[in-house]
């Protein structure tokens, strides 16, 4: 589990989340988990200067990732819905 304490792993996971979300078309659900992975990776990267309490072990880092991803999901879904409804009005092929 030592690999989970490396910021590179979290950034690679974020790229994989975005790629899977775009390829499968999950309506940007995995984008929230990508943002959570980027945040977890960034907090590990700046751990020396920030001294965050959840970067001491992998269990607390996974908990932070899960809670942050689930908390960012509703605002992100609302934002995506607003942006999609603006695009739907201008679409001439909408039936």
Secondary structure, 3 states (H helix, E strand, C coil): CHHHHCHHHHHHHHHHHHHHHHHHCCCCCHHHHHHHHHHHHHHHHCHHHHCCHHHCCHHHHHHHHHHHHHHHHHHHHHHHHHHHHHHHHHCCCCC
